């Protein structure tokens, strides 16, 4: 039977693991995979009255169809600044504007670019697994210290370690599934 202290340690590890997986999911959303996705602009910063500001704070971004992204700045004087930011970010788009809206046509991905994206997705997945395993290691270290210094029984410590390992295996499998799903999405022409 796990004690409250052991459960707290396991829950702390699970929180760290889940945070890493959430970060991975958000990162993978920013990959341009051949169809228009407003999340592509998540990291794009634009000069707004002298300070770097995320583009989504100065404009509304939408995908009117599968191949087009539309950016409608709230102030017309932002159009050239947003266009410059898109060009500088080297996202593979050539922005066009009609004086009110900036449109970006999303080109189809080349085979080479698809392979680069898959490599990048796998690397992100591996980094996430490292964070998950580090959370496991930290939790096990805390459990051992709790056994030594706080009087946690050896049986409880071993049981908690097994729980942490099961949790780690589950999270690593989830990372593999997320990366595999992204790979499939990237390869879909």
C-alpha positions as CSV (number, residue, x, y, z in Angstrom):
1,X,0.0,0.0,0.0
2,X,1.5,3.3,-1.1
3,X,1.7,6.1,1.5
4,X,0.6,9.7,0.8
5,X,4.3,10.7,0.5
6,X,5.0,8.0,-2.2
7,X,1.8,9.0,-4.0
8,X,2.9,12.7,-3.9
9,X,6.3,11.8,-5.4
10,X,4.7,9.7,-8.2
11,X,2.2,12.5,-9.0
12,X,5.0,15.0,-9.1
13,X,6.9,12.8,-11.6
14,X,3.7,12.3,-13.7
15,X,3.2,16.1,-13.8
16,X,6.7,16.7,-15.1
17,X,6.2,13.9,-17.7
18,X,2.9,15.3,-18.8
19,X,4.3,18.8,-19.1
20,X,7.0,17.4,-21.5
21,X,4.4,15.7,-23.6
22,X,2.2,18.8,-23.8
23,X,5.2,20.8,-24.9
24,X,6.0,18.2,-27.6
25,X,2.4,18.3,-28.9
26,X,2.5,22.1,-29.0
27,X,5.8,22.0,-30.8
28,X,4.6,19.5,-33.4
29,X,1.6,21.8,-34.1
30,X,4.0,24.4,-35.5
31,X,5.3,22.2,-38.3
32,X,4.2,23.1,-41.7
33,X,2.9,19.9,-43.2
34,X,1.4,21.0,-46.5
35,X,-1.9,22.3,-45.3
36,X,-2.7,25.7,-43.9
37,X,-2.4,25.8,-40.1
38,X,-2.5,29.1,-38.2
39,X,-0.2,27.6,-35.5
40,X,2.7,27.9,-38.0
41,X,2.9,31.6,-36.9
42,X,3.0,30.8,-33.1
43,X,6.7,31.7,-32.7
44,X,6.6,34.6,-35.2
45,X,7.5,38.0,-33.6
46,X,6.7,41.3,-35.2
47,X,8.0,44.8,-34.3
48,X,5.0,46.6,-32.6
49,X,5.9,50.1,-31.6
50,X,9.5,49.1,-30.8
51,X,8.9,45.9,-28.9
52,X,8.9,42.3,-30.3
53,X,5.3,41.1,-30.0
54,X,3.8,37.7,-31.1
55,X,1.9,38.2,-34.4
56,X,-1.3,36.7,-33.0
57,X,-1.4,39.7,-30.6
58,X,-1.5,42.2,-33.4
59,X,-3.6,40.4,-36.0
60,X,-6.2,37.6,-36.4
61,X,-4.9,34.6,-38.2
62,X,-7.2,32.1,-40.0
63,X,-7.1,29.4,-42.6
64,X,-9.9,30.2,-45.1
65,X,-9.1,27.0,-47.1
66,X,-6.6,24.1,-47.0
67,X,-3.9,26.0,-48.9
68,X,-4.2,29.6,-47.7
69,X,-3.5,31.4,-44.5
70,X,-5.0,34.9,-43.9
71,X,-3.6,37.4,-41.5
72,X,-5.7,40.5,-40.8
73,X,-3.8,43.1,-38.7
74,X,-5.9,45.2,-36.4
75,X,-3.9,48.2,-37.6
76,X,-3.2,48.7,-41.3
77,X,0.3,50.1,-40.6
78,X,1.3,46.6,-39.3
79,X,1.0,45.0,-42.8
80,X,4.6,45.7,-43.9
81,X,6.0,44.7,-40.6
82,X,4.1,41.4,-40.5
83,X,5.2,40.7,-44.1
84,X,8.8,41.4,-43.2
85,X,8.6,39.1,-40.2
86,X,7.2,36.3,-42.3
87,X,10.0,36.8,-44.9
88,X,12.7,37.0,-42.2
89,X,11.3,33.8,-40.5
90,X,11.9,31.9,-43.7
91,X,8.7,29.8,-43.4
92,X,8.6,29.1,-47.1
93,X,5.7,31.6,-47.8
94,X,5.6,34.7,-50.0
95,X,3.1,37.0,-48.3
96,X,0.8,39.0,-50.5
97,X,-1.5,41.8,-49.3
98,X,-4.5,43.7,-50.7
99,X,-4.1,46.6,-48.3
100,X,-6.2,44.9,-45.7
101,X,-5.3,41.3,-45.4
102,X,-2.1,39.4,-45.9
103,X,-2.5,36.1,-47.7
104,X,0.1,33.3,-47.7
105,X,-0.3,30.4,-50.1
106,X,1.0,27.2,-48.5
107,X,3.1,25.3,-51.1
108,X,3.1,21.5,-51.2
109,X,6.0,20.0,-49.3
110,X,8.9,18.5,-51.2
111,X,10.0,15.0,-50.4
112,X,13.2,16.4,-49.0
113,X,11.3,18.8,-46.7
114,X,9.1,16.0,-45.5
115,X,12.1,13.9,-44.5
116,X,13.6,16.9,-42.7
117,X,10.3,17.4,-40.8
118,X,10.2,13.7,-39.8
119,X,13.8,13.9,-38.6
120,X,12.9,17.0,-36.6
121,X,9.8,15.4,-35.1
122,X,11.8,12.3,-34.1
123,X,14.4,14.5,-32.5
124,X,11.7,16.3,-30.5
125,X,10.3,13.0,-29.5
126,X,13.7,11.8,-28.3
127,X,14.2,15.0,-26.3
128,X,10.7,14.5,-24.7
129,X,11.7,10.9,-23.8
130,X,14.8,12.2,-22.1
131,X,12.8,14.6,-20.0
132,X,10.4,11.7,-19.1
133,X,13.3,9.5,-18.1
134,X,14.8,12.3,-16.1
135,X,11.5,12.7,-14.2
136,X,11.6,9.0,-13.5
137,X,15.2,9.2,-12.2
138,X,14.4,12.2,-10.0
139,X,11.3,10.5,-8.5
140,X,13.4,7.3,-7.7
141,X,16.1,9.5,-6.1
142,X,13.4,11.2,-4.0
143,X,11.9,7.9,-3.0
144,X,15.3,6.5,-1.9
145,X,15.9,9.6,0.2
146,X,12.4,9.3,1.7
147,X,13.2,5.7,2.6
148,X,16.5,6.7,4.2
149,X,15.5,10.0,5.9
150,X,11.7,10.0,6.3
151,X,11.2,6.4,7.4
152,X,9.4,5.2,4.2
153,X,9.3,1.4,4.3
154,X,11.5,-0.5,1.8
155,X,8.4,-2.4,0.4
156,X,6.6,0.9,-0.1
157,X,9.7,2.4,-1.8
158,X,10.0,-0.6,-4.2
159,X,6.2,-0.5,-5.0
160,X,6.4,3.2,-5.7
161,X,9.5,2.6,-7.9
162,X,7.5,0.0,-9.9
163,X,4.6,2.5,-10.3
164,X,7.1,5.2,-11.5
165,X,8.5,2.7,-14.0
166,X,5.0,1.7,-15.3
167,X,4.2,5.4,-15.6
168,X,7.4,6.1,-17.5
169,X,6.8,3.2,-19.9
170,X,3.2,4.5,-20.6
171,X,4.5,8.0,-21.2
172,X,7.3,6.9,-23.5
173,X,4.8,4.8,-25.5
174,X,2.5,7.9,-25.8
175,X,5.5,10.0,-27.1
176,X,6.1,7.3,-29.7
177,X,2.4,7.3,-30.7
178,X,2.4,11.2,-31.0
179,X,5.5,11.2,-33.2
180,X,4.2,8.3,-35.3
181,X,0.9,10.2,-35.9
182,X,2.8,13.3,-36.9
183,X,5.1,11.3,-39.2
184,X,1.9,9.9,-40.9
185,X,0.5,13.4,-41.2
186,X,3.7,14.7,-42.8
187,X,3.9,11.8,-45.3
188,X,0.2,12.3,-46.3
189,X,0.4,14.1,-49.7
